[in-house]
Amino acid sequence: MANRMSTVCCHFVIMYLLVVEGTVNVHKFEMSDEMNPEDSLSRFRRSSDRHRRSIDAKCTDQENNFLQDIVSQKVQLEEKRVFDTDSSTSMALAWAGEKGGLMVVTSHVSSNGLTDSSHVYKSTDYGKTFKKVDNLDSAKVRKHNGLQRNPHNPNKLYLVGENSSKSSTLYITEDAGLTFQTVTLPFLLSNEITFHSQKQYEDYLIVKEVIYGTNAKNKQLMNLYISTDNGKTWTKVADYVESFKWGSYSSEPGETIYASVDPKKTHPFFAAFYQVIYELRKSTDAGKTWKPIMSNVVSFGHQGKFLYASVLQHVGQSNARIMKVSPDGGKTWFEAQLPTLDSDMFYSVMDMEEDLVFMHVDDPGDTGHGTLYTSGGKGVIYSRSLEKHLYPNYGDTTDFYRMDSMRGVYFASQMSGDDSIHSMITYNQGGSWQPIPRPQGADCKDENKACNLQIHGTYSITRGILAQSPVSVSSAVGVALVHGHVADALQTTNPDVYVTRDGGYKWSKALSGPHHYHIADSGSLLVAVPSDTDRPTVIKFSTDEGRCWHSYTFIKNETEAIKFTGLLTEPGSTSMTVSVWGYHPTTRKWTTFVFDFQAVIKQQCTSNDYEEWLAHETLRKYESDSMKGCLLGEKEKFQRLKQDSWCHNGYDYKVERDIQPCTCSREDYECDYGYFRPVGGLNCLRNKSMVVLDVCMQGREEEVITEGFRKIPGDKCKDGFSPTGKVIILSKHCKEGDKSFFNIGTEVKKAGTNGTVVAAIVLVVILIVVLMSLYFGYKLWIIRKHRVVYRYSLLNQSDAGDYDNEFENALSPKSVVYQDSSDDEELNSPAVKKDATNKKLHNGFSNSKAGNGHVFQSYHDDSDVDMIN
């Protein structure tokens, strides 16, 4: 039986999301008693029977020629390490230093929620051996955010100790744990440190302290502290700060900070009753002085050269919001040509690459989906890229994913008319979308329906599906691992693992059933552990990008099995060493198994082991040879490892590529504002309801391609196809927030008579009364509606026939989307606290991305989360 996944949206949360990028360097594990040991053993037996070795001749040759000692168990791949003297209930790990450096902090939390004791360990060989850091025995490291790592320097780590209710202790190492400096902070550090976006300012740190006081002495709330010497000294630079960002634009001063500040200094008690309106301020001297750059701000985001602000359109009249964008750090602002949002909708910046912005705009009516737009080079003019893009309004859950090793390739989930979900892919940075190709030879339950690969992402994980988000790394060109089904829509049954080695054009089934998986050694090694049991005993690996898989049993006796908490590889996926982490369910001792696959693949790769590969070679295979592989004006040729090469890339491996320019064609252009491109098509069709495009940009001229095309930002093609353009002088009818379209030169109707004005005033008064009644009814409805959850539609695709059977399915307590949020007020809300208490990712990480997908940072515009519960 295959169960089909569908969704019905059921909540209101107003948010503005910004993608943040980077590799997960800190992992957190916790002990749990959720599963009965007898249930685990039965699942253990089912798992051991489920996997079957491939009978492919090449796979057999690999075992006969290279893996004889491994298959016969003559060679032991793993080294086991048990923390015998440690009975802590939580563990945090951070990669420290180069080539195998690892820092581990264990903490025991007492019944009152405070840290009782902590131990710090250091390893220099990927966790094969550990040495206890004795001079930190007195440190009581926080369970949450207690271990943090500087993203620009692996030698710099920070341990946050619990001191009192008003201050914390910071233990700083700048040499990967050899020595530590103790700093007593003048505030309570309860959240994550915000590091500068540029490496040359790696010692610049910001934290936000939240104090909810009621008396005059404790009136400074949400204080912002900054350190410019790597945390040794701190200075308070602002208060009543809602959110903040380091400047990231290369042309602005390195000490630039943006912060949204409540100018009225509203107490949180009163803020719960009405919307707080913020002022966006900018500092170019590390917070010493501040300058207002935008008022009436609900939230803001900053990445690259773009500064975005969600702004109230008419203060005091409605909660309608517009999006404003500044390409120069707040000196000039333009209104992004996107729909104006009502109070039950949200904007979401999904990604920014090559000066192009993916923006999700929620559809009205709490539908759980919206429209995905792509921007022009200035971030002002937007075009429709994908409609009915899945994005539930509550939970920060979206399947939007950028493939790290392939320029222009993204995955997304789209809603169908029957509320089922199917996967889509774009190879040209959102210019066009299509279903993901069906793996060759894959069976489909109903061949009468469209049958494609459906990829599970964050949404599925939050719904309790045993899946992991897609994984790709920049050093493994074209390779990605995903969980999915071959069907017409996403299914609720356990998915299988699929792999691509050409950037998503061709797929093949890699493993049956769900697994935890990772990419190692820049793609020459793929590893996986079964996830349909919490006590796996085998690790599976592939040396040819997922074509052949081999199993190695590292636990022979079921009584020695550990409860799995994580599968780890070093950041960058350049090492041949991976590790499985967990704890024994009876002894409660933390245990790790470290696998060094260089014992299997000993030979270092040479130039003869690589082949030249043209990326996107099948994208335009029916055109001339000069156009094959052209994407965004360039074709890229890579040196990648041959599938049959039995060798490893090595820790210092660098991807070699050759870039050649391309001639412009229609595919180098996307549809302009007011036009749309049907799925699978290249022509841009005019939206007939829009007569003439008239973009309002503060009365300035804006060049608009009236044929419906505009060159994709970042596209480097030359000559060839070039649609003619036209300059439109914006008329005086333009006004902020007006998304209507005018015929240039059309006469404007005259204003009405006095009688008409009086009638209009009476009508407005009546509407105000009605709207106030609806508003309070709406608030009450929200509280009740939040108790409802999404639905799955069960579809039996067996030969016996089909039937529908809908049922309520609550969120699984074992899965959660990691929310890297700087919004302290949101994180301290009752609903979020309750939701975060019982949730973990399926791979055991409570503070990491599932795979190397993107993490989303939330900025709430006007959330009703305070009313839930």
N, C-alpha and C positions, 0 to 999 in steps of 0.2 A: 504494500500500500504506500502511496506517496501522498503527502499532505501538502496542499497548496497554501502559500503564504499570502495573506491579504491584510489590509489595514483600514481602520476607520478612525479618523482623528478625533480626539475627545478632550482637548484641553487648550488653555490659552496661556502662553508665556511670550512676552515681548522681549526679544533679544537681538543683539548685534554681535556676530561672531567673526573672529579673525583667525585665519590659519597661522599656526606657528610651526616652524620646521626644525628638525634636529633629530639626533639619535638618542635613544633612551640609554642613559648611563647609570641610573639609579633604579634598583628593583627592590620591592618590599614583599616579604612573605609573612604569613601569619598561620599559626596552628589552628585547626578547626576539627570539630567532632561531628560534622554534618552527615558523614556516611557511616553506616553500620559495617563493621568489618566483614560480616558474612556476605552482605550484598557486594562488597568490594571483591571478595574472593570469587564469587560467581561471575562477576563481570570480568575478572582477571582471566578466568578459564575461557569465556566467550571470546575475549580479545586474542588469546593465543591461538585459537582455532580459525580466526577470521582471516589472518594474513596468509597468503600463499605466494611462494616464490615464483617469479616469472620463468616461463619455459622458453623464452626467447633465446635463440642461439648465442647472441652476443652476451647476454647476461650469464649464460652458462660458461662461456669462454672466460669471462672475467673471474668467475669463481674458481675455475680450473687453473687459470694461469697466474692469478694475482692473490687470490683469497683463500688458498688452501689452508693455511695456518689459522685464519680467522674462522672459516667455516668449521674446521675440526676442533676449534676452541683451544688450539695449542698456544696461541698468542693471546694475551690478555690486554685488551684495549684500555680498560678503565682503571683508575686509581680511586679507591674509596677513602673518604675522610669523614670521621664521626666526631662531632663536638661533644666528647664524653663528659666534660666537666661543666657543661652549660645547659641549664634548664629553662632558658628564656622562651617566651611565647611568641616573640616577633623577631624578624631579622630583616636588615636592610643591607644591600650590597651596592658598591659603586666601583667602577673601573678607575684605577689610580695609577698614573704613570704610563710607561710604554711597555708593550709586549708582555702581557700577562699579569700586570699589577692589579691587585684586587683588594678592596677594603671592605670588611664585613663588620657590622655592628649588630649585636643582639641585645634585646631589652626585655626585661620582665616587668609587666605592668600589674600593679596591685589592684585589689577589688575596688578601690576608690578612683581608679582611672589614672593615677599618677605613676610615673616610672619609678620602680623600686630599685632596680640595679641594671647595669649595662656592662658589656664587655666588647672590646674592640680588637679585631684581628686583622693582620696584614699578610698577603700572599704575593709572591713575585713570580709564581709559576702557574697561573690560571686557576689556583685553588687546589693544587695537588698537595701542597703543604701550607700551613698557617703558623704564624707566630703572634702570640698575644702581645698587644701594646700595653705594658704594665703601668706606665705612668698615667694612663687614662682610666684606671680602675675606679676612681672616685667619681667619674663623670656619669651622670644620669641622663643619657641621651634620649630625647623625645621619640616616642613611637611614630608620630606623624611629622614629616619634614625634618627629622632629626639628622639625616645624612644628606648633604647636598654637594654638588660637584660643579666646578666652574666649566662651562661648555667650551671655553677657549683654551684652557690649560689643564690637562689631565693630572697634573701634579698638585693642583689646588683643590682641597676638599674642606668642608665645613661641617662640624658636628655641633648640633644645638642642644645644650643641656638645660634641664629644668632647674630653675633657681628659686623663684617665688612667683606670686601672682602679678608682680609688677616688673620683673626683670628676668633676663636669660643670660646664660653663659655660652660664649661661642669659642669652640676649639678649632683653630685654623692650622692647616698644614700646607706648606708650599713646596714640599719635597716628597709628595706621594706617601706621607705617613711616617717618615723617618723621625721628624720632630713636630711638635705641636706648640702653638702659642695660645694662651688662655686670655680671653677678653670678656670682661663683665659689661653687658649691654645696659644702657639706661632705659630700656624698654623691654616689653615682652615680645619676643620673636616667635610667633605662632604660625606664620605662613612661610611660603617659599621666598628665597632671595631672588630678586630680579637682576639679572646680569646685563651688562651693556651689550648692545647688538654688534659692536665692532671689536675685533680682537685687540687692537692697540689700546683699548680702554678696559682691559680685562679686570683691572683692580677697582672699577667703578661699580658699586653695588647700591641697590635701593631696596628698602623694605617698607611695608605699611603696617603701622600699629593701630589696632582697633580698640578703643576704650569706650565702653558704654556706661558712663557715669550719670549721676542724677544731681550732684551738687555742684556748686560754683567752682570748687577746687578741681573738679574732674571734668571740666567742660570742653577741653580740647580733644575732639574725637577724630579718629581716622588720621593719625599723624603720619607724615612722610619723613623717613630718615634716609640719609645718604652717606656713603663712605667712598672716599677716593683713594684709600690706601689698603684695599683688600680686606676691609672689615675691622681694622685695628682701632680706628676712631670713627665716631658717628656724629652727625649733625642733623637736627630737626629743621627741615626746610619748608614745610607747609602743614596745614591741618585742614580738617574737613574735606579730605581728598577722597573722591569716589574711585577713580582709576587713574593709572599713569602709564607712560611709555617712555623709554629712551628714544631719542631721535635716531633714525636709521638711514636718513638720506645722506649720501656721501659728501654733498656740497655744504651741509650745515655743520656748525661747530660740534665737536665731539662731546661737549658737556651739555648738549641740548636735552631737555626733558619736557614732555607734554603731560598735563594733568587736568582732569576735570574736577573742579572745586565748587563746593556749595557756598556761594557768596553770602547767603542768609544764615549760615551756620545752624541749620535745622537739626534739632535733637532727634535721634532715631525714634523716640516715642511718637512725635508728631509726624515724622516722615511716613509712618505707617498709614496715615489717614489721607495723604495727598501726595501727588507726584512732585519730587524734588527736581528743580531745574538747575542745571550746572552751568558753570562758565569754564570754557576751555582756555587754559593758560599755558604759556610757553616760557621756559627759562633757557638761556644759552650759557649760563655760568654755573651749572651744577646746583641750581636752586637758590642761589644768593638773591637774585631778583627775578620777578615774574611779570609777564606782560599778557593781558587778555587778548585773545585772537578770535574768539567766537562766543556768542552768548546763546542762551536758550537751548543748550545742548542736553540731549538725553544720554548719549553715549558717543564714544569715538574709538577709532582704531588707526594704527599707523604701521605701514610696512613699505620698504623701498622709498620711492619718491612720492607716494600717495599718502595724504592725510585725510581721513574720512571722519565726518561728524553727522550723526543722526540728530536733526534739529526740529523742534516744534515749529509747525508752519504758522500758527496764529496763537500766541501765548494767551491763555485765559479763555479762548473761544472753543477750542477742541483739542484732542490729543493727536490729531493728524500730524505725521512727521514726514519730512523730506530728507534726502541724503545730499549732503554737500561734500565737495572734494576740493582739496587744495594740492596743486602739484609743486608748490614752492614753500612748504613749511608754514603755511598759514598766512602768507602775505596777501594772496588773492584766493578767492573762493568762487566756485561755480556750483550750480545745482546739477547734480547727476540726473540725467534724463531717464528717470525710472518712475514707476507709479508711486503716487503719494500713498502712504500707509495709514490705515486706521489703527485703533488701539489694540486690535486682536491680530496684528500682523507683525512681521519682522523682516529686516534686511540681514543678509549674511555674506560677508566677503569670504569666498571659499578658497581662492588661490590667486597669487600674483606671480606670474612668470613672464619673462621677456616683455615687460611693461604692459602686459594684458591682465585684466582683472576679471575673474569669474565672480559674479554676484548673484546670489539667490534672493528672490523676492517672493515672500509668502503669498499664496493665493488667498483671497478673502473667504470667509466662511469656515475657518478651522478645518480645512480639508486634509491636512497632513502632507500637502505637496505645494509646489510653487513653480515659478519659472526661473530657469537658469539663464542669466545674461552674460555676454562678454562685452568688454569695453573697448573703446578706441584708445589710441595711444595717450590721450590726455586724461583718461579715466572719467570722462564726462558723458560722452555719447555711448549708449548701450544698445546692443542688438540681442534679440531672442536667440538662445542657443539650444535649450532643451526645455520643453514644456512638461508639466506634471512631474517635475523632479521631486523625488521622495525626500521629505524633510519634516518629520513630525514636530509639532510646536512645543513639545515638552520633553526634555531629556538630552538636548544637544546631540541628536542622533541623525547622522547622514552617512550614506555609503559612498559619497564622493571621494575619489582616491586618484592621486597622480602617481604614475609609474616613474620611479626615481631614475631609472636607467634609460628611458626612451623619451626623447623630446616630443611633446605634443600628445602623449597618450594618457587618457583619463578613463576611469570607470565611474558609472553612476547608476542609480536605480530609478526607474520610472514607473509611475502608476498607470495601470490599465483601466479601461472603462468599468470593469467589474471589480475594481479595488484590489486586484492581484498586483504583484510586483514583478517586474522583469528587469534584467540588466542591460545596460547600453555601454558602448565604447566609442570614443572619438580618437582618431589617429592624427588629427590636424588641429589640435588645441581648441576644440569646440566649434570649429567651422561646420562640421556635420557629425551626426551621431548615427549609429547603427547597432543592431543586435550583435552580441558577441558570437563569433563563429562556432558552430558545433564541432566538437572534437571528431576527428576522422574515425569512423567505425563505431561511434557511440550509439547505443540503442536509445530509443525514445518510446515511452509508454503509449503515446497516441500520435502516430505519424500523420494524422489528418490535421494536426495543429502545428503552428510554427514551433520548431524545436531548436533551441539554442542553448549555449552555456549560460546558466544563471549563477552569478557570483554572490556569495554571502559576505556581508560587511558588518559594520557596527550595528545597524538596525537589527539584524538577525541575532547578534550576540546578546543584545539587550532583551530580546524576546526569548532567551533561553536555548537557542539553537547551539549545538556543540560545533562551534566554528571558530576560526581565527581570521582576523582581517588579512587582506592580501599583503604579501611581503615582496619587496623588490629593493635592491640596493644599487647605488650608482656604479659600483665597481663590477657588477655582474650584468653586462650589457644584454638587454633583451629578455632576461630571466625574471619570471614572477611565479610565485606559488599562491594558489587561491583555494578556497573551499567552494564547492558548487554542485549543481544538479544539471543534467541535460533534460530540459523540459520547456514548456511554454511559459513558465513562471517559477518564481522561487518556491521551494518546497519546505515543509517543516520536518521532514524525516532527516536522519543523520546524513550529512553531505559527504562527498568524496573529495580527494585532493587532486587538483589539476595543475598542470605546469605549461608554461610557454617559454620558448627560447628565442622568439623573434619579435617580442614586443606586443603580443596579443593577436597576431594574425592567424596563427595556428596553435591549437591546444591539444594536449593529450592527457589521458588519465594517468596519474602517478601512483596514487594509493587509494585503496578502498577504505571507506570510513573516515571519521574525523581524526585529525592529528594536530599536535603542536609541531610547528616546523620552523626552520631557519635556513638562511643561506650563509655558507662559510667559504673561506679561501677565495673570495671574489667570484664565486659561482662554480668553481670546480668541485665543490662539495655541498650537497644538500643533506640535511639531517631532519629526522622526524621521530616523534614519540607518540604512540596512540593516546588519544584523549577520551576514548569511551570507557576508560577505567582511571581511577585516581591513583592506582598503584601499578604503573607500567613496569614491565620487566625486560623489554627489548627496546633497542634503539635502531632505527632504520637509516640507511645512508645510500646516497647515489653519487657516483663520480662522473656521470655523463649527462648532467642537467635533467635528471628525472626520468630517463628512459629505462634504466635498470635500477632496481632497489634491492639491497641486501639487509638481512636482519642479524643483529648481534644481541645475544641474551646476556645481560649483565647482572641479572639476579636469578640464580638457579633455584632457590628455595623460596616458596611463597611466604614463609614466615619472616623472611628478611626484607620483604618488599616495603618500600617507604611511600608515604603519602606525597604525591607529586605537588610541588609548588612552582617550579619554573624550569624552562630550558633556556640556557644562556649561551650567547656567543659574544665575543669581544666587539665593541663598537666599530663600525666600518666593515664588519664581516670579512676581515682579511686574515684571520687566524685559522689554523687547522684544528684548534682545540675547542671543544664544546663541553658543557657540563649540565648535568641533571641535578636539581636541588629538591629537597624534601625533608621529611622527618619520619621517624619510626612511630607508628600509631600506638605502640605499647610503651616503649621507653621514653618517648617524646624527645629523643635526641635528634638535633639537626644533622643531616647527612648529605654529602655531595658525592657524585660520581663524575670524575673528569676523564674525558675521552680524547686522546691525542691521536688523530687520524693520520698523522705523518708516519706512524708505524705501519699504516696500510699503504699510503701513497708516498713513497720515499723519494721518488725521482723529482728533481726540480725541472720545470718545463723549460724547453729551449725554443728557438724561433721556429723549428720544424713542427712544433706541437700546435701552432696557431694557423688560422686561415683568415683570409680577408672576407669580410661580410658587409654587405650594403644594407644599412638599416632602412626599413620601410620599402624594401625591394618589391614587395607585392602590392604596394599602394597604388601604383600607376603602371601596372605590368603590361597594359595594352597600348601604351604610348611608346614613343620613340625611346631608344636606349638612353638618350641624353636626359630624358625626363624621369626615368625610373628611379624611385627612391627619393625624389624631390619632396621636401616638406619645409614649409615656411621659407622657401627660397634657397634652401641648401640641401645637399645630399651628404650624408655622413658614412664613411667607410671605417669599420673597426677591425682590429686584429683580435679575434676571439678564439678561445680554446676549441680544438676539434673534439667532437663527442667521444671519439675512440682513443684520445690521448690519456694515458695513465700516468699523470704527473700532477704536481701542485703548482699554483701560481706563485705562492710565497707571500710573506708579510709585506714586502716592499713593492708588490706588483702595481703598476700604473697602466690604466687603459690607454691604448694607442688609437688615435683616430685621425682621419684625413677629411677635411671639409672642402667641398667644391660648390661654387655658386650655380644657381639654376635660373632659367628664363621664366618670367612671370606667366602664369596661366590663370584661368578662372578660379582654380582651387586656392590661389594665394589671396583671394578676396573673400570676405564674409559679407553677410547681408547687413545693410545699413539700417538705421533706426526707421521704423515704419515698414520694413520688409521682413520676410521670413523665408527660410529654406526648408522645404519638406524633408522629412527623414529619408536619407539615402539619395537625395537629389543635389544638384549643383546650382540650379537656377534660383534666383531670389525673386519671390513673388510679392507684389505690393499688397499691403493691407488696405482693402478698398474703403474702409471706414476712415482712413487718413488721407485727406486730399493732397495737401502739400506740407512737407516737413518744415517746421519753423521752430528752431531750437533757441530757447531763451537763455542767453549767457550774458547777463548784465548789459544788454543792449549792444554787444559787440558783434562783429561779423564772424561767421563760422562757416568754413568751407564744408559743403555737404555734397556727396556724390548722389545725384538724383536718380541715377540708373538703378540704385538699390545695392550697390557694392561699395565696400571700402577695404583697403588693404589691411590685412591682419597685423596688429602691432607685433613688432619683432621679426616680421617677414623680411628677408634680405634678398628677394628675387630682383632681377634686373631685366629691363626691356620687356618684349612680349606683350601680353594682354594688358590693356590699360583703359578702363572705362573713363569716358569724359566726365569732367566735373563742372560744377557751377557754384558761384558764390551767391548766397542768399543774404540780403540785408534784413536783419531782424526788425520786425515792425514794432511800433510803440505799444501794441496790444500785449506784448510779452509781459508777464508778471510772475513773480516767484511762486513756485508751486503749481503753476498752470501747465497741465500736460496736454491741453487741447491743440488741435492743428488748424491753421488758418490758411485760406487762400490769400496769397499776397495781393494786396490791392482791393480786397473785398471790403465793401462799405460796412462800417460798424453800425449796428442798430442804435437808435437814439434811446435815451433813458425814458422811463415811463412817466406818467402823470403823477400829480400829488396823490390822487385817489389810489393809484396803484401802489405808491409808497406806503400809504396808511395800511392798505390791505396786507402788504408784505410784512409790516411791523406786527400786525395782529397775528399773522400766520407764524411769525418767528416766536412770539410769546407762547402760543399754543404748543409749538414744537418743543420749546424748552421744557415745559411742564411734562410733556409726554416722554421726552428723552431722559429727564431726571428719574421718572418712574421706571423706565426701562433700565437705567443704569443700576439702580439698587436691585432690581430683579435679576439683572445680569450677574451682579456680584454673588447673589445667593445661588444662582444657577451654576456658577463656576465651582463653588465649594462642593456642590453635589456632583457635578459632572466629573470632577477630578477623581471620583471614586470608580469611574468606569475605566476599563482598559481596552486595548486594541483587541480586535477579533482575528482569529484565524479561520479560514474556510477549509473544512476537511473535504478533499475530493478523492474518492477512491478510483484509481486508474487501473484496477485489476480487470481481468477478463469478465468478472462477474457483473460488471456494470458500474455506473457512477452514481454517487449520491452526495448531497450536501448536508453538512451537520455543523452548524456554527456553535462555538462555545467560548466562554470567557477564559482568558489565559493571563494570569497575573505575571508581573515581571519576576524573572528568576532571581533569587537572592545570590546566585553564584556568578552573575555577570553584570558588568557595568562599563559604561564608556568613561574612560579617564577624562576628567574635566580639569584642565590646567587653568584655573580661573583666578584672576586677580581681584575679583569682586568679593571682598570679604563680607559685605552685608548679605550678599546672596548666599554665600557658603554657610553663613551662620543662621540662615532662616530655618524654621522648624522643619519645613518640607524637605529641604536639601539635607539637613542633618539626619533625618530619619531615613532618607533614601540611601545615604552614604554609609550608614552604620552596618547594614547587612549585605553589602555588595562587594564582589571581587571579580576580576577578570578570570576567564576559564583557565588561563595558564598560570594562575596564582599571583599575578602581579596586581598589586593594588595601586600602583603609581607608575604605570607605563603604558605605552602604546601596544596594542596587539599587533605585533609585527612592526614594520617600519612605516606604517601609514601616518596620516597627519593627525595632530592633536588640535582641538579647537578651544580657543579661549573666549569665554563668554563675556559680553557686555550687555546687561539687561536694560532695555529702554523704559519699560513700564510694566514690570512683572506683577502678576497677581499671586506669586508664590507665597507671599506673606499670609494669604487668606486660607491656603490649603491646611487642612487639619485643624 
